[in-house]
Amino acid sequence: MPPLRLAFILVAATLSAQSAPMTGNWVTATQKLDDGTDYKLYFQLKQNGAELTGRVVHPWGIAPIVEGKVTGSHFRFVQQLWPGERWTAEGEVAGDELKYKGSGWEGKVADYVARRSPEGEGNPPARPDLPALRPVPANGMAKTPPMGWNSWNKFQDKVTDQVVREMADVIVSTGMRDAGYVYINIDDTWEGQRDANGVLQANHKFPDMKALADYVHSRGLKLGIYSSPGPKTCAGYEGSFGHEDLDARTWAKWGIDYLKYDWCSAGKIFKTEDLQPVYQIMGEALRKSGRPIVYSLCEYGEGEVWKWGPQVGANLWRTTGDIGDSWKSMTEIGFDQGKLAPYAAPGHWNDPDMLEVGNGGMNGDEYRTHMTLWSILAAPLLAGNDLRSMTPEIKSILMNREVIAVDQDPLGKQGQRLTKSGDVEIWSRPLAGGAVAVAVFNRGEAPAQASLKLADLGSGLKGKSRELWTGRDVSFKDGSYSASVPRHGVLLLKIQ
């Protein structure tokens, strides 16, 4: 190549880099994880004048940049994590570094540095071939919705071996075990790294998973674990991608009784139409492990999972995104579940996510509504609070045996909405033996008067009924019953 032409190309490349200094791949670490690795984000950016576009590759998934601007050496961009959740990064370009303020773990804003990294670093692995669809035999478990406790809502990455043991002790001492709460489920952040043989280890927070399982079993309880079909979990820890059979055998060896399998980073590799074969892989692996393990799918209601969940061996499947400890979140999720009633049955349950009862974001009436709605829906009852510090009111909500009996009714029929009049909704659920559970919800901001007519609730009902939250018998006069329902409150009747 002539020297003059080569010089022109070099000058042009230099000018291009100067005019678009942010174009390229950048890596930044926002947190040290308990497995000893960094939680890394990859900024894959393209600068066109003052406009900045691209995406942020997280361990769990990919977030597009929806707003981006460069002014001199200053930049700002916003990534869309999921609907309603955006994080902002803002700072200065300094050569091969981006010095910025951004949102890290749990959305906390801090100072970070991103450095240039090789093109393509951080990209997900290639999509592997998937198996042909075939039914996984049912495991015969979860004939009623699973009940227990899960670590995520309250403890998130702070869950430890000691916390799990203490929760097991409290479940026994409070009588929760005898009320049906038997699963102690460890959610994300327990994972360590794989050894030379590919066997997944727990991190330092869980020094001996087999010993922990033995302890939980000694208390008359069962132990649950968490993983993802992707390379990483939601929190950035090791997933089960490519190690499904090995992980299932490992969990069986430890004595695990329940698996929550969270889509997360699988979404970087697979499409929505791949959900069924991907979840089938683990369903078959659990079957081959030789240990009965409840199989819980966490795919946020994508892909109409309720239509194929039983085919992959699942006992329950998430029908929504994550719940929050608020009236808005709980009601938006719960009151949207009625249409899925035909897909619930013994051994196979719709899962509107875990309970928030006792975490402090709602009052007693609202938590009673939460517990009632989940029971009418035949939903799993997985407490998510710190059981060691429950108030008497929270205990009375979580441990109301008559309400729990509605959730655990052996007929296995999910309830549905009967009527809606303004802020008052009436839902019913058929129960074994011909009885009916009827819930009267007041979603309004003031007390409301509600009326029930036996004729609207089903044939053969005689009116002998009981309000399950107060424990009082109630009477239908001339086939009708009327009562006041508090703001955000509920009446729950069992009518014979």
N, C-alpha and C positions, 0 to 999 in steps of 0.2 A: 504494500500500500504506500502511495507517495507520502512523504513527510508532511506536506501541506494539508493533505486530506485528513491524515491521522490527527494533526493538531486541531483541525476544525471540529472533528468528532469529539475530542476530549473537551474542548471549550464548550461545545453545545451540551455535552453531558453535565459539565460543571454548572452551567447556567440553569439547566433543567433542575438539578438537585437544589440549587439555591432558590429557585422560584417555587419549589414544592418540597420544602425540607421535611415535611411530616409524612410524605409518601413512603410506605414500607411497612415492615413488621417490627413490632416493639414488644418487649416482655417486661412485666412488672410483677413483683411479689407483694401481696398485701397482708399476709399472715403466715406465721409458722404453725403448721398443723401438728397434732399430737403424734403422728406417725414419723415425725422428723423431717418431713418435706415442706416445701413452700407452696402456698396457695398462689398459683401463677395465673395471670391474665395476659392474653396476647391481643394487642391492638393492631389490627390489620387495616391500615389507613391509606386513603388516597386524597391528596390535596390538589384542588384545581382552583388556583387563585386564592380567593378568600374562603372558598367552600371546602369543607372537610366531610368526607363520607367514609364508609367502611363498616367494620363490625368488631365486636369484642368477643374473643373466644375464651369462655370460662371453662373450668373443669367439667361443669354440669351441662353446658350448652352454649349456644351462640346467641348473642344479643346484637341486633342491628343498631347502628348509629342513626338516630332520627333527626338530630340537629347537630351541626358542626360548623365552626367558624374560626378562621385564622386572621389575626390582625397584627402584622409585623411578626414579632416573635411570640406573641400571646395567642393561646388557643383555648377553645372551649368546645366540648362535645357532650352530648346526652345519649346514653344507651337505653334502649327499651328492653328491660328484662322480661317483663310479661305485662299484660294489660293492667294499667294502673300503677305500675312500678317502674320508675326511671331513676337512673343514677347519673350524676354529672361529674366530669373531670375537667378541671380548669387550671392552666398554668403556663409555663414558658418553655420554648424550645431552646435548648442549649447544646448545640452541636449534635452529638449522638445520644443525647439524653432529653427526656421530657420530665421536667420537674413540675409536679401538679398536686393539687388537692383533690381527693376523690373519696368515694364511698368504699369502705372495705367491709369486713365481716359485720353482719347485722346492721349495715348502713351507716356505720360510724365514719365521720369525715376525718381524714388525717392526711399528712404529707407523704407522697410517694415519689419514686423515680422509676421511669421506664427507660430501658436501653434497647438499642437496635439489636435485632436477632435475625438469624438466617431466614430467608423467605420460605414459608411453608412450615416453620417450626410452630408447634402447638396445634396443627391441624389434626383432626381425628383420623383413626385408622380407616382403611378401606372397608367397605361393606362386604362381609363374607356371604357365601352361599347359605341360604336358609333351608331348613327341612321342609318336605312336603307336609301339608296339614293332615293330621291324624288325631283322633280323640285320645286323650290321656285318661286312663281309667280313674274314676272317682276314688278318693282316699277314704271315704266313709266318715270323715270328721266334720266338726262344726254343724251338727244337726240343729243346733240353735245358734244364734249369733254369738261369736266369741266375746268374752268379757275379760277384762284385766286392766292393765296399766301400761302406758307407753311413755318413754322418757322425753320425747321431743318438745312438746308444747311448753313445758316448764324449764327443762334443763338444757336442751339443745346440746352444745358441745361440752357442757359441764358434767355430763353423765359419767359415772365411775363405777367400778366394782362395789365400792362401799355404798354408794347411793342405791344401787340395785338391791344389795343385801338388806339395807334399811327399809326400802319400800316393801320387800317381801315380808319382813318382820311386822311392819305396820298393817299390811293387808291381813295377816293372820290375827294380830292382837285386836284389831278393830272389829273383826267379824266380817270384813269384806270378802275374804276367801269363801266363807260359808254362805255368803249371799250370791256367790257365783263368779267373783273376780279372781280368775286363776292364772291368767297369762301375765307374766312380767316381761315386757318387750323392750329390748335395747334398740333404740333407733340409731341414726347416723353418728359417726365419729368414734366408733369403737375399733375401727380397722387399723392394722399395722401394714407391714409390707410382706411380700411373698419371699419364702426362703428359696434355696437353690433348686428345690424340687417343685416350686410353684405353689406350695402350700401357703395359704393366707394365714398370717399371724395376727393376733390382737395387739394393739399398741399398749403403752406403759400403763394406761388407765385400767386395763383389764389383764392382770398378770397371769391368770390361769382360768380360761373359759370353762374348761371341764370341771374344775373345782367349784366355780360359780354355779354352773348348772346343777351340780350335785347338791349344793346348798339350797338352791331354790326348790329342787325336787324334795329335799328333806322337809321342807315346810308345807308340802302338799300342793305345790304350785308348779307351773310350767314356764320355761324360758323361751323368749323369742329373740330373733336377730334381724338384721337389716342388711340389704345389699342392693345392687343395681345391675341390670343387664348390660350397662355401658362400661367403659373403662374406668370411670370415676363415679363416685356417689355425688349427691347434691352438694355436700360440704367439701368435696374435693379429695376424698379418700379412695382407696382401692376398691373397684367394682369387680363384678364376676365375669366380665366380657372375656370369652375364650377359656374360662376355667370353671364352667358351670358344673360339670360332673365332679371335679375335684373339690369345689367348694361345698357341694351338697354332701359329699362323703365326709368332709371335715366337720360340718355342722352336725351330722348324724353321730360322728364319733364323740363330739363334745356333749351331746345330749340335748340338742336344740329341738324345740317343739313347734315353732312358729316362724315363718319367714315373711317379712314385708319386703317386697321387691319393687324398687322405685325406678321409674323410667329414666329420669335425669339425663346423663350424658349419652344414653342410647339414642336420643333424639339427634345427636350430631352425626350418627352413622346411618340410622334407619329412618324410614318414612312411616307415616301413620298406618299405611296398609301392611307394614311389617310387624305390627304389634302382636298379632296372634302367633305367628311362627316363632318370634323371639321369646315370648312368654311360654310357648310350648316347650322350648329347649330346657328351661329350668323345671317346668312341670314334670318332664320325663326324668330329669336328673334327680329330683326329689323322690320320685317313685322308685328309681333304681338304688337310692341310698339305703333302703332297707328300714328306714325309720319313719313312722307316721309324723308328718310335719304339716301343719296348717299352712296353706299357701294363699297369701294376701297380695293382690296386684295393686300397685300404686301408679296409675297412668292418667290420673286427673280427669277421668271420664272420656278420654279420647277414644276414637275408633269404635264407638258403640260397644264397649267392652262387655256390657251385660248380655249381648247376644251370643258371644263366643267364650266368655270366661269359663263356664263349666267344661268346655272342650279342651282347655289346656290344663285341666286339673285344679283350677282355682276354687277356693272356698269363699272368697270375697274379693271385691274389686271396687276401687275408688270411683265414685261417680262425679266428683267435683275437684276443683283446685283446693289448696290448703285452707282450712278454717282458721279464723282469728278469734280472739277472746273479746268479741263485741256483739251487741245485739244485731247490728247491720249484717255482719258476716254470717252469724249463725242462722238468722232468719232467711237471708237470701239463698243459702245453701239448703236448709232444711225444708222450707216450704216449696221448693222446686222439685222434690223427689217423687211426688205422687205418681207421675206418669211411668215410673219404672217398676211399679208394683208387680206387673206380670212376670218379672224376671227373678224375683226373690223366691226361694224355696229352701227347705232343709238341706244344709250342706253347701248352699250357694247364696250369698247375700250381697245386696247393694250396700256400699260403704260411703256415707257422706262425710267421712273423716272422724277424727277422735273427739272426745268430749273436752270442753274447756271449763267444765264445772269446777269452781274453786280457785281459778287463776286470777280473779279480781277485777275483770273487765265488765262484769255484769252483776246485777243484784240478785237476791234470792228468787223473786218472781221470774226473772229472766232465765235463771239457771233451771228452775222447775219447768219452764217452757222448753228449754233445751233438752232436758232429760225425757220429758213427755213426748216430744216430737220424735226423738230418736227411738223411743220405745214403740210408738205407733208405726214407725217406719221399719220395724224389725231390724234395726241397724246394730252393728257391733257396739258394745259399750266399753270403750277403752278410756279409762280416766287418764287425764293428762296433767294433774296438779301435784303439788307436793303433799303427799299423804300424811307426812309427819306433822303438818301444821294445820290440819283441817279444823274449822270451827264446827260446833254442834250442828249448825244449820246445813253446812256442806255435807257433813256425814249423813244427815237425815235425807238429803236429796239423793246422794249416790247409793244409799243403802235402804231405800224404801222397797221392801220386799214385794209389795203388791204391784208397784210400778215395774220393777224388774221382771215380775212374772208375766206382765204384758209383753215386754220385749222378748222374753224367753219362751213364749207360748209355743208348744210343740206342733201346732197346726202349720206354723211357718208362713202365714199369709201376711204380706205387707199391707199396711193401711193406706187409705187414700182420702182426699178431700171430698166431703159430701156437699157442703154449701159454703158460700162466701157472701157475707152481707156487710158492706163497709169494711171495718177493721176486724170484724168477728168471723172466724173460720171454724167450721165443724169438720173434724176428721174422724173416721171410724176404722176399726180393724176387727175382722172376725177372729174369734178365739175358739180353741178346742171346746167341745161340749155344747156348742151353740150359743155361747155368750158373745157379747160384743164390747169392745173398748171404745169409748167415745171421748174425744178430746175437744174442748171448746177453748179456742185460743183468742185472746184479745191482742191484736197487733197495734192497737191505737195508743194514744198518749194520755188517755183518761179512762177511768173505769167504764165498763160497758155492761148493759143488761143483755142477757142471752136467753133464748128459749129453745127447748128441745121437744120434739113430738115423737113418741114411740113409733108412730106409723111411718115416720121418715127414716127410721133406723134399721128396719128389717122385720121380717115376719117371725112370729112365735115369741117375741120378747114380752115379758110379763110386767116389766117395770120395777122389779126388785133390783135395786142398784146400790152402789157404794161409791162415794167420792174418795179416790185413792190417796190424795195428798192430805186430806184431813182425817181419813179413816172413819168417816161418818156415813151411815146409811141415809139415802135420800129417797123421796117418794115422788112418783109421777101422779099428779092429780088430774083425773079425767084424761089420762094419756099424755100430759104435758108436764114439763119441769122448767122453771125459770130461776135464774140466779145472776148475781153480779160477778163479773170477772174483772180483777184488777188490771191496771195498766201493764201491758206486756206480760200478763199473767195467763193462767190456764186452769180449767177444771178437767179432771180426768175421771170418768165414770166407767165402772164395769157393770154392765147390765145383763142380768141373767135371762 
